[in-house]
Amino acid sequence: MTINDLVDEKKDFDGVYFCKTKEGKNDEWSLTFLTLNEKRDRKFEEHEIGLKYQIMLHENNKVELFEAVLGDPNKYLKNLLDCNQEGLILKKCKKSKRIISQILGKKAFREFREVFES
């Protein structure tokens, strides 16, 4: 299955963490899709062209954290993968800040995976 197939299959994700596989091959990615199950967590900030997302990008021990309104989050994700960029895209909601804080509390970027695998 290609990245495009996987992203297209998961069209309505609340968040996705994406990183290169542990082997570090440029063409192999690990994607973990997140779904917020509780109704109170599913109150998202909506704008005319799309929802607001919290985005965390990391590379070489540097983290960039920002918010953006995305009209097509799937296309945005595909573009980041094409640029070999690792990170997290998460719909902004009450719980998103806590999720981001938990991730940023990890000491090594490869430990981010543990947040999603547990």
N, C-alpha and C positions, 0 to 999 in steps of 0.2 A: 504494500500500500504506500502510495506517495504522500508527501506532506500535504499537497493540494487535496487529495482524496480525504485524508484524515480531517483537515480543517473544514472541508465542505460537509463532511458527515456530522461534525459537531457544530453546526451553524449557530445555535443559540447557547453559547457558553457564558457563564457569569465571570469566569476568569480562566486564564491559562498561564502556566509556568512553562517556560521553554528553555532548554539548555542542550549543549552538545552532549553526546553520550559519554559515559565514563572513559571509554577508550580514546576519546578526543578526536575522532575522525570528523573532518569538516562536513561530510555529507550525511552524517547520522545524528538525528536529534531525538531527544526525549521530550515529549509534550505531556503535561498533566493538566487535564481540563477540570475546572472547579464548578460545582453547582451549589448555590446557597439554597438550602431546603426550607428554612423557616420563613414564613410569610413576612414577618417583621424585617427580615434582612433583605427582602426582595423589593424594597422601595428605592428605586434608582433615580438619579438626577437626570431628567430628560430635557433635551433641547430640540430646537427645530430640525436640526440635521442628524441628530442621534443622541446617544447616551454619553454621559461623562464617565471617563475611565481614569483610574489611577494607574500610572505606568512606571515600572521600575526597570531600568536597563543597567546591566553590570558588565564590566569588562576590565581585566587587569587590576582587580581590587579597587576599582572606582565604581561608585553607584550614582546614577542619575535618577531622580524621582520627580515626577511631574504629573499634572492632570491635563487631559485633553478630551474634547468632544470628538468622537469617532463616528463618521457616517457609515463606514464599512470596516468593522474590527477584524473580520477575516482577511481582508486585503491588507490591512495594516500589519497583521501578524505575518502573512506570507512575505511582505516586503522586509520585515525585520529578519526573518529567517534567511532570505536571499542575501542579506548583508552580514550574515554570521553573527547577529546580535542576540545575546542571551538576556532573559529577563522575565517579567511578569506583566500581564495586562489584566486588570480587575475592574469590574463595574463599580463605580463609586456608590457606597451605601454606608450604613452605620458600622458594619463589621469590617469594611475594607481597611480602615486605618489600623485596626488591631492585627489584621492579617499581615499587612506591610510591616508593622512594628515587630512582629514575631520573626519575620524573615530577616529584617535588618539587624536583629539581635544575634544572628549567627555569626561566628567568627570567620569562617571560610566560605567562599561562595559555593563550593561543592556541597556544603552542608545544607544549603537551601533545600535540596531534594528531600531531606528528612522531614521537613514540614509537611510535604505533600504525600510522602509514602507511609506516614504513620497513621 
